[in-house]
Amino acid sequence: MTRWIALLVLAAVGATMLLTWPEVDDETGPEKAHSLYGFTCPPHCDLGPAYVAFRVNKLFAARTDPGQWADKRLARKPSIGAIASWGDGRVAFVEQVLSPDAVEVTELTPERLTRRTVTRGHGWPRGFILIGPPTSDKPAPTGEGTLI
């Protein structure tokens, strides 16, 4: 009997989620990157590296061109704003460092803008390229302290 009640509750919750799910417009990868971040790519650009360069430039107020990082040394330790590199030109932007063994990255393809978590066991990049200064996942000080 309790199984049936649990199934009914799950079905009701699922139906409620379907009814209350926000309306999402279908967008391609470049359209989503433009609506979220203001990214635009000239015709015939390589979307992945161009998107990563755009995000790095916005974060660090830098002037990095796509692929300009090819000869830079790969770091083992991830950092927010680093470029995750898998080799063969495939790169992603590190959005968040969840732990020493897990990072959240965004990648852009013609089909979609993907934000996903990669771990050392699944999809870990060859290394990380640091363009700006290393960043921390610790929140910035708020300035709300007591002076002694």
C-alpha positions in Angstrom: 0.0 0.0 0.0 2.8 2.5 0.9 4.4 1.8 -2.5 1.2 3.0 -4.3 1.0 6.1 -2.1 4.7 6.9 -2.9 4.1 6.4 -6.6 1.0 8.7 -6.5 3.0 11.3 -4.7 5.8 11.1 -7.2 3.4 11.3 -10.1 1.7 14.4 -8.6 5.1 16.1 -8.0 6.1 15.3 -11.6 2.9 16.6 -13.0 3.2 19.8 -10.9 6.8 20.3 -12.2 5.7 19.9 -15.8 2.9 22.5 -15.3 5.1 25.0 -13.5 8.3 24.6 -15.6 9.3 28.0 -17.0 8.9 28.6 -20.7 12.2 28.3 -22.5 12.8 29.6 -26.0 14.7 27.3 -28.3 18.1 28.9 -29.0 21.1 27.7 -30.8 24.5 27.8 -29.0 25.5 31.2 -30.4 22.1 32.7 -29.7 22.2 31.4 -26.1 25.7 32.8 -25.6 24.6 36.1 -27.0 21.5 36.3 -24.8 23.4 35.3 -21.6 26.7 37.0 -22.1 26.5 39.4 -25.1 28.8 37.2 -27.2 28.8 37.6 -30.9 31.0 35.8 -33.4 31.9 37.1 -36.9 31.1 34.8 -39.8 33.3 31.8 -40.1 34.8 32.1 -36.6 35.7 29.0 -34.6 32.9 29.2 -32.0 34.5 27.3 -29.1 37.8 29.3 -28.9 36.1 32.6 -29.8 33.6 32.1 -26.9 36.4 31.2 -24.4 38.5 34.2 -25.5 35.4 36.5 -25.1 34.7 35.2 -21.6 38.4 35.5 -20.5 38.5 39.1 -21.9 35.4 40.1 -20.0 36.6 38.6 -16.7 40.1 39.9 -16.8 39.7 43.0 -19.0 42.3 41.5 -21.3 42.8 41.4 -25.1 43.2 37.7 -25.8 42.6 36.4 -29.3 41.2 32.9 -29.9 44.0 30.4 -29.9 46.6 32.9 -28.6 47.0 30.6 -25.6 48.3 27.6 -27.7 51.9 28.0 -26.6 51.2 28.7 -22.9 52.1 26.1 -20.3 49.2 23.9 -19.0 48.6 24.1 -15.3 47.3 21.1 -13.3 45.3 23.2 -10.8 42.0 24.7 -12.1 41.0 28.3 -11.4 37.9 30.3 -12.1 38.3 31.9 -15.5 41.0 29.5 -16.7 40.8 27.8 -20.1 40.2 24.1 -19.8 42.1 22.4 -22.7 41.6 18.9 -24.0 44.0 19.3 -27.0 43.2 19.5 -30.7 41.8 23.0 -30.2 38.9 21.9 -27.9 38.6 24.4 -25.0 36.1 25.5 -22.4 35.8 28.3 -19.9 36.1 27.3 -16.2 33.0 28.8 -14.5 33.6 27.4 -11.0 36.0 25.1 -9.2 33.8 22.7 -7.1 36.8 20.8 -5.6 40.4 19.9 -6.6 38.8 17.1 -8.6 35.7 18.8 -10.1 35.1 21.9 -12.2 32.1 23.4 -13.9 32.8 24.6 -17.5 30.9 26.1 -20.3 31.5 25.2 -24.0 30.0 26.6 -27.1 29.2 24.7 -30.3 26.9 25.7 -33.2 24.1 23.5 -31.6 24.3 24.5 -28.0 25.9 26.4 -25.1 26.7 23.7 -22.5 27.4 24.2 -18.8 28.5 20.9 -17.2 30.6 19.5 -14.5 33.7 17.5 -15.3 35.6 15.4 -12.9 39.0 13.7 -12.8 37.2 10.4 -13.5 35.0 11.7 -16.3 36.0 14.2 -19.0 38.9 15.9 -17.1 40.9 18.2 -19.5 44.6 17.8 -20.2 45.3 21.0 -18.2 44.3 24.6 -17.5 45.6 27.7 -19.1 45.7 30.8 -16.8 45.4 34.1 -18.7 44.6 36.3 -15.8 45.7 36.0 -12.1 44.7 32.8 -10.3 41.3 33.3 -8.7 39.7 31.8 -5.6 36.3 30.2 -5.0 36.2 32.1 -1.6 33.8 35.0 -1.7 35.2 38.5 -1.8 35.3 40.3 1.5 32.1 42.4 2.0 33.7 45.2 4.0 31.3 44.6 6.9 33.8 44.1 9.6 34.4 45.7 13.0 37.5 47.9 13.2 39.4 47.5 16.4 
